[in-house]
Amino acid sequence: ALGLMSVPDFTTLYRFLQRLEDQIIDRAVGETVRRLRGTRGKGRRARVAVDATGLAQGAVSTFFVRRMHHHGQKPLPWRHWLKWVVAVDLDQQFVLSQIARRGPWNDCANLPAVVGAASEQTRIGLVPADAEFDSERNHTYIRQQLGAQSVIPAKRGKKTWRIHGVRAEMRRAFPQRLYRRRSLIESLFSSVKRKLSARAPGRSLHTQKRQALLLGLSFNLYRLKHRYLFSRMSTEPGLSK
């Protein structure tokens, strides 16, 4: 595809990742979003889910790890992994915004940043998120700053605690029907890991973050390519053969 006569030195990609800035990836993701959301009806607000998933640091198979644990051998010393936090358009299944950081870590405080970046790409009407992002501050940001509806289970803390505001409303009458569509973001994670990669194998945290962000961009490009091919097939019946 690139017209190369031989495989370049492996450090070429490494140097590219070192020079690459987050702002460039964000602009590229924004351009893919602009093209992907062209089919959305005018005035219609997006349903945007927020969630996080872990990316492996190496290529060691999970089967090998299970066998080591089963035979009583010392498990692999993995104390950290990379967390990829994304905001996803549930209706059209593509990434709106993303951040990457080292795990394990609770990403409750990162929801405003991810959703705020997504709101710059499209108008948001509903934000479902799992219990990791449960906080009154997140509800307040989504409802007052974005004018959208927030649906987050109020499960942080004990059931005997007295909570107030929107969290109390979530515990008293949780909108299960609206929250049910949040599971579509798990389908996107599964698609990314099956079709592209489930790893961020860089040796440094800086490189791993770049690899995770490029994973989101690559998935949007993958979706854009398939949408283009589908549109050509619908207009040119002979193309499918």
Accessible surface in RSA format (square Angstrom, percent):
REM  Atomic radii and reference values for relative SASA: ProtOr
REM  Chains: A
REM  Algorithm: Lee & Richards
REM  Probe-radius: 1.40
REM  Slices: 20
REM RES _ NUM      All-atoms   Total-Side   Main-Chain    Non-polar    All polar
REM                ABS   REL    ABS   REL    ABS   REL    ABS   REL    ABS   REL
RES ALA A   1   158.31 145.6  63.74  98.4  94.57 215.1  82.62 116.3  75.69 200.5
RES LEU A   2   151.95  84.6 121.35  86.8  30.61  76.9 126.07  88.5  25.88  69.6
RES GLY A   3    70.48  86.9   0.00   N/A  70.48  86.9  43.24 118.7  27.24  61.0
RES LEU A   4   108.91  60.7  78.15  55.9  30.76  77.3  79.93  56.1  28.98  78.0
RES MET A   5   191.17  99.0 154.10 102.0  37.07  88.3 127.61 108.5  63.56  84.2
RES SER A   6    87.76  74.2  70.52  94.1  17.24  39.7  49.49 105.4  38.27  53.6
RES VAL A   7   142.19  93.6 117.16 106.1  25.04  60.3 119.22 103.6  22.97  62.3
RES PRO A   8    69.20  50.4  51.14  46.6  18.06  65.6  62.26  51.4   6.94  43.1
RES ASP A   9    87.33  61.2  69.50  69.2  17.83  42.2  40.42  95.1  46.91  46.8
RES PHE A  10   164.80  82.5 149.21  92.4  15.59  40.6 157.08  95.2   7.72  22.1
RES THR A  11    31.40  22.3  31.40  31.8   0.00   0.0  29.11  39.1   2.29   3.5
RES THR A  12    67.45  48.0  63.93  64.8   3.52   8.4  52.24  70.2  15.21  23.0
RES LEU A  13   128.52  71.6 128.52  91.9   0.00   0.0 128.52  90.3   0.00   0.0
RES TYR A  14   112.61  52.6 109.57  62.3   3.04   7.9  76.52  57.5  36.10  44.5
RES ARG A  15   141.45  59.4 140.50  71.6   0.95   2.3  40.62  55.5 100.83  61.1
RES PHE A  16    86.09  43.1  86.09  53.3   0.00   0.0  86.09  52.2   0.00   0.0
RES LEU A  17    17.90  10.0  17.90  12.8   0.00   0.0  17.90  12.6   0.00   0.0
RES GLN A  18    82.55  46.2  60.95  44.5  21.60  51.4  19.37  41.2  63.18  47.9
RES ARG A  19   169.66  71.2 148.12  75.5  21.53  51.3  77.45 105.9  92.20  55.9
RES LEU A  20    16.78   9.3  12.16   8.7   4.62  11.6  15.09  10.6   1.69   4.6
RES GLU A  21    95.70  54.9  94.74  71.7   0.97   2.3  24.77  47.9  70.94  57.9
RES ASP A  22    56.06  39.3  54.42  54.2   1.64   3.9  15.92  37.5  40.14  40.0
RES GLN A  23   107.36  60.0 105.93  77.4   1.43   3.4  46.39  98.7  60.97  46.2
RES ILE A  24    75.30  42.9  74.36  55.4   0.94   2.3  74.36  53.5   0.94   2.6
RES ILE A  25     1.39   0.8   0.33   0.2   1.06   2.6   1.39   1.0   0.00   0.0
RES ASP A  26    72.75  51.0  67.17  66.9   5.58  13.2  27.76  65.3  44.98  44.9
RES ARG A  27   162.54  68.2 148.62  75.8  13.91  33.1  77.73 106.2  84.80  51.4
RES ALA A  28    34.03  31.3  25.36  39.1   8.67  19.7  32.57  45.9   1.46   3.9
RES VAL A  29     4.72   3.1   4.72   4.3   0.00   0.0   4.72   4.1   0.00   0.0
RES GLY A  30    12.64  15.6   0.00   N/A  12.64  15.6   9.52  26.1   3.12   7.0
RES GLU A  31    66.76  38.3  63.01  47.7   3.76   8.9  40.52  78.4  26.24  21.4
RES THR A  32     6.55   4.7   6.40   6.5   0.15   0.3   6.55   8.8   0.00   0.0
RES VAL A  33     0.07   0.0   0.07   0.1   0.00   0.0   0.07   0.1   0.00   0.0
RES ARG A  34   132.27  55.5 123.70  63.1   8.57  20.4  52.54  71.8  79.72  48.3
RES ARG A  35   139.65  58.6 118.00  60.2  21.65  51.5  31.07  42.5 108.58  65.8
RES LEU A  36     0.09   0.0   0.09   0.1   0.00   0.0   0.09   0.1   0.00   0.0
RES ARG A  37    88.00  36.9  82.20  41.9   5.80  13.8   2.16   2.9  85.84  52.0
RES GLY A  38    61.63  76.0   0.00   N/A  61.63  76.0  32.31  88.7  29.32  65.7
RES THR A  39   105.72  75.2  71.71  72.7  34.01  81.0  71.82  96.5  33.89  51.2
RES ARG A  40    36.51  15.3  15.89   8.1  20.62  49.1  19.66  26.9  16.85  10.2
RES GLY A  41    41.92  51.7   0.00   N/A  41.92  51.7  35.13  96.4   6.79  15.2
RES LYS A  42   214.81 104.8 176.77 108.5  38.04  90.6 126.33 113.7  88.48  94.2
RES GLY A  43    62.03  76.5   0.00   N/A  62.03  76.5  28.91  79.3  33.13  74.2
RES ARG A  44   129.33  54.3 116.03  59.1  13.29  31.7  43.58  59.6  85.75  52.0
RES ARG A  45    90.67  38.1  77.06  39.3  13.60  32.4  28.72  39.3  61.94  37.5
RES ALA A  46     0.01   0.0   0.00   0.0   0.01   0.0   0.00   0.0   0.01   0.0
RES ARG A  47    69.88  29.3  69.88  35.6   0.00   0.0  18.01  24.6  51.87  31.4
RES VAL A  48     0.00   0.0   0.00   0.0   0.00   0.0   0.00   0.0   0.00   0.0
RES ALA A  49     0.00   0.0   0.00   0.0   0.00   0.0   0.00   0.0   0.00   0.0
RES VAL A  50     0.00   0.0   0.00   0.0   0.00   0.0   0.00   0.0   0.00   0.0
RES ASP A  51     6.86   4.8   6.86   6.8   0.00   0.0   0.00   0.0   6.86   6.8
RES ALA A  52    19.64  18.1   1.66   2.6  17.98  40.9   1.82   2.6  17.81  47.2
RES THR A  53    19.38  13.8  12.60  12.8   6.78  16.2   9.62  12.9   9.76  14.8
RES GLY A  54    31.60  39.0   0.00   N/A  31.60  39.0  13.93  38.2  17.67  39.6
RES LEU A  55     2.28   1.3   0.27   0.2   2.01   5.1   1.51   1.1   0.78   2.1
RES ALA A  56    38.47  35.4  27.51  42.4  10.97  24.9  35.28  49.7   3.20   8.5
RES GLN A  57    54.91  30.7  43.39  31.7  11.52  27.4  14.69  31.3  40.22  30.5
RES GLY A  58    21.91  27.0   0.00   N/A  21.91  27.0  19.94  54.7   1.97   4.4
RES ALA A  59    79.81  73.4  47.40  73.1  32.41  73.7  51.57  72.6  28.23  74.8
RES VAL A  60    68.29  44.9  48.54  43.9  19.76  47.6  54.81  47.6  13.48  36.6
RES SER A  61    61.17  51.7  48.21  64.3  12.97  29.9  48.23 102.7  12.95  18.1
RES THR A  62    92.46  65.8  89.18  90.4   3.28   7.8  68.68  92.2  23.78  35.9
RES PHE A  63   128.33  64.2 127.83  79.2   0.50   1.3 127.83  77.5   0.50   1.4
RES PHE A  64    99.48  49.8  98.13  60.8   1.35   3.5  99.48  60.3   0.00   0.0
RES VAL A  65    45.52  30.0  44.56  40.3   0.96   2.3  44.66  38.8   0.86   2.3
RES ARG A  66   153.83  64.6 147.45  75.2   6.38  15.2  65.91  90.1  87.92  53.3
RES ARG A  67   113.38  47.6 112.87  57.5   0.51   1.2  34.65  47.4  78.73  47.7
RES MET A  68    30.12  15.6  28.83  19.1   1.29   3.1  29.61  25.2   0.51   0.7
RES HIS A  69   137.13  74.9 127.44  88.6   9.69  24.8  84.63  87.2  52.50  61.1
RES HIS A  70   144.64  79.0 117.16  81.4  27.48  70.3  71.89  74.1  72.74  84.6
RES HIS A  71   105.94  57.9  75.08  52.2  30.85  78.9  58.14  59.9  47.80  55.6
RES GLY A  72    68.03  83.9   0.00   N/A  68.03  83.9  34.80  95.5  33.23  74.4
RES GLN A  73   103.25  57.7  91.77  67.1  11.48  27.3  31.07  66.1  72.18  54.7
RES LYS A  74   172.51  84.2 156.32  95.9  16.19  38.6 104.43  94.0  68.08  72.5
RES PRO A  75    79.28  57.8  73.89  67.4   5.39  19.6  75.07  62.0   4.21  26.2
RES LEU A  76    52.91  29.5  38.07  27.2  14.84  37.3  38.44  27.0  14.47  39.0
RES PRO A  77    95.91  69.9  71.74  65.4  24.16  87.8  82.67  68.3  13.23  82.3
RES TRP A  78   122.30  49.1  94.69  45.8  27.61  64.8  77.30  41.2  45.00  73.0
RES ARG A  79   182.30  76.5 164.99  84.1  17.31  41.2  62.94  86.0 119.36  72.3
RES HIS A  80    80.38  43.9  76.93  53.5   3.45   8.8  54.04  55.7  26.34  30.7
RES TRP A  81   100.53  40.3  99.23  48.0   1.31   3.1  93.44  49.8   7.10  11.5
RES LEU A  82     0.29   0.2   0.20   0.1   0.09   0.2   0.29   0.2   0.00   0.0
RES LYS A  83    23.01  11.2  23.01  14.1   0.00   0.0  11.99  10.8  11.02  11.7
RES TRP A  84     0.96   0.4   0.96   0.5   0.00   0.0   0.96   0.5   0.00   0.0
RES VAL A  85     0.00   0.0   0.00   0.0   0.00   0.0   0.00   0.0   0.00   0.0
RES VAL A  86     0.00   0.0   0.00   0.0   0.00   0.0   0.00   0.0   0.00   0.0
RES ALA A  87     0.00   0.0   0.00   0.0   0.00   0.0   0.00   0.0   0.00   0.0
RES VAL A  88     0.00   0.0   0.00   0.0   0.00   0.0   0.00   0.0   0.00   0.0
RES ASP A  89     0.18   0.1   0.18   0.2   0.00   0.0   0.00   0.0   0.18   0.2
RES LEU A  90     1.70   0.9   0.07   0.1   1.63   4.1   0.07   0.0   1.63   4.4
RES ASP A  91    43.17  30.2  12.98  12.9  30.19  71.4  12.29  28.9  30.89  30.8
RES GLN A  92    22.04  12.3  17.94  13.1   4.10   9.8  19.82  42.2   2.22   1.7
RES GLN A  93    41.13  23.0  41.13  30.1   0.00   0.0  31.91  67.9   9.21   7.0
RES PHE A  94     0.16   0.1   0.16   0.1   0.00   0.0   0.16   0.1   0.00   0.0
RES VAL A  95     0.01   0.0   0.01   0.0   0.00   0.0   0.01   0.0   0.00   0.0
RES LEU A  96     2.31   1.3   0.30   0.2   2.01   5.0   0.30   0.2   2.01   5.4
RES SER A  97    10.35   8.7   5.97   8.0   4.38  10.1  10.35  22.0   0.00   0.0
RES GLN A  98    14.83   8.3   1.45   1.1  13.38  31.9   1.44   3.1  13.39  10.2
RES ILE A  99    52.38  29.8  49.79  37.1   2.59   6.2  52.38  37.7   0.00   0.0
RES ALA A 100    14.12  13.0   0.41   0.6  13.71  31.2   0.41   0.6  13.71  36.3
RES ARG A 101    64.50  27.1  64.50  32.9   0.00   0.0  17.82  24.4  46.68  28.3
RES ARG A 102   102.73  43.1  95.82  48.8   6.91  16.5  23.97  32.8  78.76  47.7
RES GLY A 103     0.80   1.0   0.00   N/A   0.80   1.0   0.80   2.2   0.00   0.0
RES PRO A 104    76.24  55.6  62.05  56.6  14.18  51.6  62.78  51.8  13.46  83.7
RES TRP A 105   154.47  62.0 139.29  67.4  15.19  35.7 131.70  70.2  22.77  36.9
RES ASN A 106    77.33  53.3  58.95  57.0  18.38  44.3  34.82  83.8  42.51  41.1
RES ASP A 107     0.18   0.1   0.00   0.0   0.18   0.4   0.18   0.4   0.00   0.0
RES CYS A 108    13.03   9.9  12.96  14.5   0.08   0.2   6.46  16.4   6.58   7.1
RES ALA A 109    70.34  64.7  50.58  78.1  19.75  44.9  52.64  74.1  17.69  46.9
RES ASN A 110    27.12  18.7  26.64  25.7   0.48   1.2   0.48   1.2  26.64  25.7
RES LEU A 111     0.00   0.0   0.00   0.0   0.00   0.0   0.00   0.0   0.00   0.0
RES PRO A 112    31.81  23.2  29.50  26.9   2.31   8.4  29.81  24.6   1.99  12.4
RES ALA A 113    64.87  59.6  44.59  68.8  20.27  46.1  56.97  80.2   7.89  20.9
RES VAL A 114     1.48   1.0   0.00   0.0   1.48   3.6   1.48   1.3   0.00   0.0
RES VAL A 115     0.00   0.0   0.00   0.0   0.00   0.0   0.00   0.0   0.00   0.0
RES GLY A 116    13.15  16.2   0.00   N/A  13.15  16.2  11.37  31.2   1.78   4.0
RES ALA A 117    40.71  37.4  35.85  55.3   4.85  11.0  37.67  53.0   3.04   8.0
RES ALA A 118     0.00   0.0   0.00   0.0   0.00   0.0   0.00   0.0   0.00   0.0
RES SER A 119    37.87  32.0  19.05  25.4  18.82  43.4   9.92  21.1  27.95  39.2
RES GLU A 120   148.46  85.2 109.21  82.6  39.25  93.5  42.04  81.3 106.42  86.9
RES GLN A 121    42.58  23.8  38.43  28.1   4.15   9.9   2.07   4.4  40.51  30.7
RES THR A 122    14.11  10.0   4.96   5.0   9.15  21.8   9.14  12.3   4.97   7.5
RES ARG A 123   137.15  57.6 129.15  65.8   8.00  19.0  72.43  99.0  64.72  39.2
RES ILE A 124     5.90   3.4   0.86   0.6   5.04  12.1   0.86   0.6   5.04  13.7
RES GLY A 125    22.17  27.3   0.00   N/A  22.17  27.3  11.64  31.9  10.53  23.6
RES LEU A 126    11.70   6.5  11.70   8.4   0.00   0.0  11.70   8.2   0.00   0.0
RES VAL A 127     0.00   0.0   0.00   0.0   0.00   0.0   0.00   0.0   0.00   0.0
RES PRO A 128     0.05   0.0   0.05   0.0   0.00   0.0   0.05   0.0   0.00   0.0
RES ALA A 129     0.00   0.0   0.00   0.0   0.00   0.0   0.00   0.0   0.00   0.0
RES ASP A 130    33.52  23.5  33.52  33.4   0.00   0.0  12.42  29.2  21.10  21.0
RES ALA A 131    28.33  26.0  25.35  39.1   2.98   6.8  25.60  36.0   2.73   7.2
RES GLU A 132    42.34  24.3  30.93  23.4  11.40  27.2  26.29  50.9  16.05  13.1
RES PHE A 133     0.00   0.0   0.00   0.0   0.00   0.0   0.00   0.0   0.00   0.0
RES ASP A 134     2.20   1.5   0.00   0.0   2.20   5.2   0.00   0.0   2.20   2.2
RES SER A 135    24.18  20.4  20.34  27.1   3.84   8.8  23.13  49.3   1.05   1.5
RES GLU A 136    61.38  35.2  57.50  43.5   3.88   9.2  49.59  95.9  11.79   9.6
RES ARG A 137   169.04  71.0 160.73  81.9   8.31  19.8  72.70  99.4  96.34  58.4
RES ASN A 138     1.41   1.0   1.41   1.4   0.00   0.0   0.00   0.0   1.41   1.4
RES HIS A 139     0.00   0.0   0.00   0.0   0.00   0.0   0.00   0.0   0.00   0.0
RES THR A 140    52.42  37.3  49.17  49.9   3.24   7.7  37.90  50.9  14.52  22.0
RES TYR A 141    53.40  24.9  50.44  28.7   2.96   7.7  38.52  29.0  14.88  18.3
RES ILE A 142     0.00   0.0   0.00   0.0   0.00   0.0   0.00   0.0   0.00   0.0
RES ARG A 143    72.12  30.3  57.38  29.2  14.74  35.1  28.15  38.5  43.97  26.6
RES GLN A 144   138.12  77.2 104.30  76.2  33.82  80.5  34.99  74.5 103.13  78.2
RES GLN A 145   127.13  71.1  96.32  70.4  30.81  73.4  14.44  30.7 112.69  85.5
RES LEU A 146    36.02  20.1  17.04  12.2  18.97  47.7  22.32  15.7  13.69  36.8
RES GLY A 147    52.21  64.4   0.00   N/A  52.21  64.4  29.97  82.2  22.24  49.8
RES ALA A 148     8.40   7.7   0.00   0.0   8.40  19.1   3.55   5.0   4.86  12.9
RES GLN A 149    76.95  43.0  72.25  52.8   4.70  11.2  22.31  47.5  54.63  41.4
RES SER A 150     0.00   0.0   0.00   0.0   0.00   0.0   0.00   0.0   0.00   0.0
RES VAL A 151     0.00   0.0   0.00   0.0   0.00   0.0   0.00   0.0   0.00   0.0
RES ILE A 152     0.00   0.0   0.00   0.0   0.00   0.0   0.00   0.0   0.00   0.0
RES PRO A 153    11.57   8.4  10.68   9.7   0.90   3.3  11.57   9.6   0.00   0.0
RES ALA A 154    10.62   9.8   0.02   0.0  10.60  24.1   0.02   0.0  10.60  28.1
RES LYS A 155   152.10  74.2 127.91  78.5  24.19  57.6  77.05  69.3  75.05  79.9
RES ARG A 156   102.99  43.2  94.67  48.3   8.32  19.8  32.33  44.2  70.65  42.8
RES GLY A 157    38.75  47.8   0.00   N/A  38.75  47.8  12.71  34.9  26.04  58.3
RES LYS A 158   138.78  67.7 131.93  80.9   6.86  16.3  81.26  73.1  57.52  61.3
RES LYS A 159   191.16  93.3 169.65 104.1  21.51  51.2 113.10 101.8  78.06  83.1
RES THR A 160   118.65  84.4  90.64  91.9  28.02  66.8  86.75 116.5  31.91  48.2
RES TRP A 161   142.22  57.1 131.87  63.8  10.35  24.3 121.80  64.9  20.43  33.1
RES ARG A 162   212.16  89.1 183.03  93.3  29.13  69.4  75.24 102.8 136.92  83.0
RES ILE A 163    29.51  16.8  13.14   9.8  16.37  39.5  16.49  11.9  13.02  35.3
RES HIS A 164   132.30  72.3 122.01  84.8  10.28  26.3  83.70  86.3  48.60  56.6
RES GLY A 165    50.83  62.7   0.00   N/A  50.83  62.7  34.38  94.3  16.45  36.9
RES VAL A 166    25.42  16.7  24.36  22.1   1.06   2.5  25.17  21.9   0.25   0.7
RES ARG A 167    34.37  14.4  34.37  17.5   0.00   0.0   5.58   7.6  28.79  17.4
RES ALA A 168    21.94  20.2  18.73  28.9   3.21   7.3  19.85  28.0   2.09   5.5
RES GLU A 169    70.13  40.3  70.02  53.0   0.11   0.3  15.41  29.8  54.72  44.7
RES MET A 170     5.12   2.7   3.00   2.0   2.12   5.0   3.00   2.5   2.12   2.8
RES ARG A 171    87.07  36.6  57.69  29.4  29.38  69.9  55.61  76.0  31.46  19.1
RES ARG A 172   177.81  74.7 142.10  72.4  35.71  85.0  76.56 104.6 101.25  61.4
RES ALA A 173    69.27  63.7  51.76  79.9  17.51  39.8  60.39  85.1   8.88  23.5
RES PHE A 174    58.32  29.2  34.22  21.2  24.10  62.7  34.26  20.8  24.06  68.8
RES PRO A 175    34.13  24.9  22.08  20.1  12.05  43.8  34.13  28.2   0.00   0.0
RES GLN A 176    95.45  53.4  92.49  67.6   2.96   7.1  43.75  93.1  51.70  39.2
RES ARG A 177   172.13  72.3 164.13  83.7   8.00  19.1  67.20  91.8 104.93  63.6
RES LEU A 178    40.11  22.3  38.62  27.6   1.49   3.7  39.98  28.1   0.13   0.4
RES TYR A 179    35.25  16.5  34.29  19.5   0.96   2.5  25.75  19.4   9.50  11.7
RES ARG A 180   141.75  59.5 134.39  68.5   7.35  17.5  67.43  92.2  74.32  45.0
RES ARG A 181    85.23  35.8  81.96  41.8   3.27   7.8  27.68  37.8  57.55  34.9
RES ARG A 182    31.02  13.0  31.02  15.8   0.00   0.0   0.41   0.6  30.61  18.6
RES SER A 183    62.37  52.7  57.69  77.0   4.68  10.8  38.82  82.7  23.55  33.0
RES LEU A 184    54.65  30.4  54.54  39.0   0.11   0.3  54.65  38.4   0.00   0.0
RES ILE A 185     0.00   0.0   0.00   0.0   0.00   0.0   0.00   0.0   0.00   0.0
RES GLU A 186    77.70  44.6  73.32  55.5   4.38  10.4  37.52  72.6  40.18  32.8
RES SER A 187    60.43  51.1  50.25  67.1  10.18  23.4  29.52  62.9  30.90  43.3
RES LEU A 188     1.48   0.8   0.00   0.0   1.48   3.7   1.48   1.0   0.00   0.0
RES PHE A 189     9.77   4.9   9.52   5.9   0.25   0.6   9.77   5.9   0.00   0.0
RES SER A 190    48.82  41.3  41.56  55.5   7.26  16.7  30.34  64.6  18.48  25.9
RES SER A 191    17.11  14.5  17.11  22.8   0.00   0.0  11.71  24.9   5.39   7.6
RES VAL A 192     0.23   0.2   0.23   0.2   0.00   0.0   0.23   0.2   0.00   0.0
RES LYS A 193    69.05  33.7  53.93  33.1  15.12  36.0  28.81  25.9  40.24  42.9
RES ARG A 194   165.51  69.5 127.71  65.1  37.80  90.0  73.57 100.5  91.94  55.7
RES LYS A 195   102.93  50.2  69.32  42.5  33.61  80.0  36.52  32.9  66.41  70.7
RES LEU A 196    65.54  36.5  32.34  23.1  33.20  83.5  36.01  25.3  29.53  79.5
RES SER A 197    34.22  28.9  27.83  37.1   6.39  14.7  27.38  58.3   6.84   9.6
RES ALA A 198    37.92  34.9  32.88  50.7   5.04  11.5  32.88  46.3   5.04  13.3
RES ARG A 199    95.81  40.2  88.08  44.9   7.74  18.4  15.23  20.8  80.59  48.8
RES ALA A 200     0.16   0.1   0.02   0.0   0.14   0.3   0.02   0.0   0.14   0.4
RES PRO A 201    60.77  44.3  42.06  38.3  18.70  68.0  42.06  34.7  18.70 116.2
RES GLY A 202     9.56  11.8   0.00   N/A   9.56  11.8   5.96  16.4   3.60   8.1
RES ARG A 203   245.84 103.2 204.58 104.3  41.25  98.2  83.34 113.9 162.50  98.5
RES SER A 204    52.01  44.0  44.79  59.8   7.23  16.6  46.65  99.3   5.37   7.5
RES LEU A 205    53.55  29.8  47.35  33.9   6.20  15.6  47.35  33.3   6.20  16.7
RES HIS A 206    71.22  38.9  64.96  45.1   6.26  16.0  47.15  48.6  24.06  28.0
RES THR A 207     7.91   5.6   7.91   8.0   0.00   0.0   6.85   9.2   1.06   1.6
RES GLN A 208    11.80   6.6  11.80   8.6   0.00   0.0   0.02   0.0  11.78   8.9
RES LYS A 209    64.53  31.5  64.53  39.6   0.00   0.0  16.70  15.0  47.83  50.9
RES ARG A 210    25.86  10.9  25.86  13.2   0.00   0.0   0.00   0.0  25.86  15.7
RES GLN A 211    44.15  24.7  35.43  25.9   8.72  20.8  17.39  37.0  26.76  20.3
RES ALA A 212     0.40   0.4   0.00   0.0   0.40   0.9   0.40   0.6   0.00   0.0
RES LEU A 213    10.61   5.9  10.61   7.6   0.00   0.0  10.61   7.5   0.00   0.0
RES LEU A 214    42.50  23.7  42.30  30.3   0.20   0.5  42.50  29.8   0.00   0.0
RES LEU A 215    16.29   9.1  13.97  10.0   2.32   5.8  15.94  11.2   0.35   0.9
RES GLY A 216     0.01   0.0   0.00   N/A   0.01   0.0   0.01   0.0   0.00   0.0
RES LEU A 217    24.39  13.6  24.39  17.5   0.00   0.0  24.39  17.1   0.00   0.0
RES SER A 218    45.86  38.8  41.70  55.7   4.16   9.6  15.91  33.9  29.96  42.0
RES PHE A 219     4.88   2.4   4.88   3.0   0.00   0.0   4.88   3.0   0.00   0.0
RES ASN A 220     0.00   0.0   0.00   0.0   0.00   0.0   0.00   0.0   0.00   0.0
RES LEU A 221    88.77  49.4  84.27  60.3   4.50  11.3  84.57  59.4   4.20  11.3
RES TYR A 222    51.66  24.1  45.92  26.1   5.74  14.9  39.21  29.5  12.45  15.3
RES ARG A 223    61.69  25.9  61.36  31.3   0.33   0.8   8.26  11.3  53.43  32.4
RES LEU A 224    39.06  21.8  38.73  27.7   0.33   0.8  38.73  27.2   0.33   0.9
RES LYS A 225   110.46  53.9 103.60  63.6   6.87  16.3  63.91  57.5  46.55  49.6
RES HIS A 226    79.01  43.2  74.84  52.0   4.17  10.7  48.40  49.9  30.61  35.6
RES ARG A 227    61.95  26.0  55.50  28.3   6.45  15.4  39.85  54.5  22.10  13.4
RES TYR A 228   124.83  58.3 119.88  68.2   4.95  12.9  94.21  70.8  30.63  37.8
RES LEU A 229    74.69  41.6  74.69  53.4   0.00   0.0  74.69  52.5   0.00   0.0
RES PHE A 230   143.60  71.8 141.81  87.8   1.80   4.7 143.05  86.7   0.56   1.6
RES SER A 231    51.06  43.1  48.01  64.1   3.05   7.0  40.80  86.9  10.27  14.4
RES ARG A 232    81.65  34.3  80.60  41.1   1.05   2.5  15.71  21.5  65.94  40.0
RES MET A 233    84.08  43.5  75.46  49.9   8.61  20.5  51.59  43.9  32.49  43.0
RES SER A 234    78.77  66.6  39.85  53.2  38.93  89.7  41.75  88.9  37.02  51.9
RES THR A 235   104.55  74.4  74.92  76.0  29.63  70.6  73.09  98.2  31.46  47.6
RES GLU A 236    78.35  45.0  76.08  57.6   2.27   5.4  31.96  61.8  46.39  37.9
RES PRO A 237   106.86  77.9  96.89  88.3   9.98  36.3 102.37  84.5   4.49  27.9
RES GLY A 238    55.81  68.8   0.00   N/A  55.81  68.8  34.62  95.0  21.19  47.5
RES LEU A 239    75.98  42.3  51.62  36.9  24.36  61.2  57.50  40.4  18.48  49.7
RES SER A 240    70.20  59.3  37.00  49.4  33.20  76.5  23.17  49.3  47.03  65.9
RES LYS A 241   221.41 108.0 152.58  93.6  68.83 163.9 119.49 107.6 101.92 108.6
END  Absolute sums over single chains surface
CHAIN  1 A    14888.5      12176.3       2712.2       8555.7       6332.8
END  Absolute sums over all chains
TOTAL         14888.5      12176.3       2712.2       8555.7       6332.8
